[in-house]
Amino acid sequence: MPIGVGTWAWGNQFLWGYRSEQDAALQATFERAVQLGLRFFDTADSYGTGRLQGRSEALLGQFRSALPPEQRDRLLVATKLAPLPWRLGRQGLHRAFEASRHRLGGRLERVQLHWSTARYAPWQEGPLLEGLADLVAAGAVGSLGLSNIGPRRLRQVHQQLSRRGVTVASLQVQLSLLAPEAIAPGGVADVCRELGIALIAYSPLALGLLGRDPGAPLPATRGARRLLFARLQPRIGPLQDRLAGIARNRGVPPAAVALNWCRSHGAMPIVGLRSIAQAEAAAAAAQWTLDDAERQGLDAAAAALEVRMPANPFSSG
Ligand SMILES: NC(=O)c1ccc[n+]([C@@H]2O[C@H](COP(=O)([O-])OP(=O)(O)OC[C@H]3O[C@@H](n4cnc5c(N)ncnc54)[C@H](OP(=O)(O)O)[C@@H]3O)[C@@H](O)[C@H]2O)c1
């Protein structure tokens, strides 16, 4: 699967300005994405702010249920379960898993641990992973994935799970031209390649920044995303020029170039979508690839920048 879809914004008021009046547009976005062949959808039990927690899963479940069976069955829906401090022991995520599966309409193809607790509660993670592996072994879910785990810890988890015959299907980490750490030598991309784990790039557009024109007005919703864009946008001009140049030559939007940069480094980008036009751009981006010169030019433009996206504080080493 070349490109997948992220649904963090579906239900998130604070960062993404979600309102329930957007649901019809989100459903139309989802249906267009599926119609155009996008099959992988990522969500999480923590998506949705305040009383809306779980809304992303609920919407995804609702939208999927409304599809004709032949489309419904082709999808791969992956949720992430949060290792919250009170979710302890081998059964610690089982109730959360059932709740997610219920919100998703009874169908869930992959369960992922949302982040590693290795930095602050190293004893918590092992039993939780055993519990997720139990769910796979029992056939309750098709496969197991990880998220926000670094190269050293990834090797340990891979070993722990392979002892009982459960494979790690995927690892999702932040990866974009403004967060290229995963593909640095010795980074997690190398370990994924070696161990046969699919690498998934989250926030591949740096929350949308890489899909914008250099002079675009800041996002309307106040808060962290707007502040981040205000800080980064004035300092990434050379990268945006490089993206725009490739985009012009190929007759595609800059976002498509940024997504294909992730693919050129062996990752499947999961891009957050909120409109039919964005779904169409994502599906179109899956139809072509960057050549070596384009990739190298983007690598160099990214390396020359002095700013980066903030790293996820829950990522392990
Ligand atoms: N595992 C984790 O800890 C973790 C963390 C973060 C994200 N994720 C996953 O990764 C997914 C994607 O990341 P993300 O949502 O943070 O950010 P992203 O994919 O980098 O950016 C999404 C935003 O980009 C803009 N966009 C999309 N297509 C575009 C196009 N063709 N042209 C211009 N702009 C476009 C849209 O912004 P507007 O709607 O404002 O136009 C969209 O909301 C999430 O939805 C989530 O599923 C996982």
The ligand as a Gaussian input file, in Angstrom:
#p B3LYP/6-31G(d) Opt

LIG

0 1
 N        1.538000       7.588000      16.191000
 C        1.472000       8.839000      16.548000
 O        1.874000       9.227000      17.653000
 C        0.904000       9.836000      15.576000
 C        1.128000      11.209000      15.759000
 C        0.605000      12.098000      14.824000
 C       -0.132000      11.633000      13.749000
 N       -0.350000      10.286000      13.590000
 C       -1.153000       9.765000      12.458000
 O       -0.659000      10.313000      11.253000
 C       -1.721000      10.939000      10.560000
 C       -1.213000      12.064000       9.675000
 O       -0.515000      13.028000      10.399000
 P       -1.128000      14.453000      10.767000
 O       -2.601000      14.411000      10.594000
 O       -0.532000      14.796000      12.069000
 O       -0.479000      15.461000       9.742000
 P       -0.164000      15.503000       8.179000
 O       -0.667000      14.293000       7.515000
 O        1.259000      15.851000       8.087000
 O       -1.025000      16.785000       7.779000
 C       -2.415000      16.701000       7.634000
 C       -2.944000      18.018000       7.096000
 O       -2.296000      18.340000       5.886000
 C       -3.144000      19.087000       5.070000
 N       -3.234000      18.438000       3.743000
 C       -3.610000      17.165000       3.457000
 N       -3.565000      16.945000       2.127000
 C       -3.155000      18.100000       1.555000
 C       -2.926000      18.505000       0.225000
 N       -3.102000      17.681000      -0.796000
 N       -2.513000      19.764000       0.007000
 C       -2.315000      20.631000       1.049000
 N       -2.528000      20.314000       2.341000
 C       -2.943000      19.048000       2.582000
 C       -4.497000      19.112000       5.747000
 O       -4.609000      20.317000       6.502000
 P       -5.965000      21.196000       6.409000
 O       -7.060000      20.220000       6.608000
 O       -5.836000      22.192000       7.486000
 O       -5.946000      21.765000       5.016000
 C       -4.404000      17.955000       6.693000
 O       -5.271000      18.062000       7.771000
 C       -2.664000      11.380000      11.676000
 O       -3.939000      11.722000      11.180000
 C       -2.624000      10.169000      12.552000
 O       -3.456000       9.154000      12.042000
 C        0.177000       9.393000      14.478000

